[in-house]
Amino acid sequence: MTTLRDIDDFAHAHVYLGASHDENARRTLWVVGLTAIMMVGEIFAGYGVTSSFVR
């Protein structure tokens, strides 16, 4: 029979926000911004070379 004490042997902490969470969030925001800038640049470049895919 399983007791509560036996189950506690398999338990672990659920800490999802580590010490470097703020730094990781800042890096993620930077990457999202860079991706958005590149996407806009690619759209304008497509218009610039009169790409049939963009129009």
C-alpha positions, -999 to +999 in steps of 0.1 A: +000+000+000+013+034-009+015+060+019+020+097+018+056+092+030+064+071-001+050+097-025+071+124-009+102+106-019+093+114-056+083+150-051+104+179-063+102+217-063+083+233-091+102+266-095+095+279-130+110+314-126+147+310-120+173+335-109+180+345-146+143+350-155+145+387-161+176+384-182+160+356-203+129+377-207+149+407-219+168+385-245+135+370-257+120+405-262+152+415-281+148+385-304+111+392-310+119+428-319+147+418-343+124+392-359+097+419-364+122+443-380+136+417-403+100+407-414+091+443-422+124+446-441+117+415-461+082+428-470+096+461-482+124+444-501+098+423-518+079+454-529+112+469-540+120+441-564+084+439-575+080+403-563+048+387-576+046+368-543+042+400-522+017+416-545 
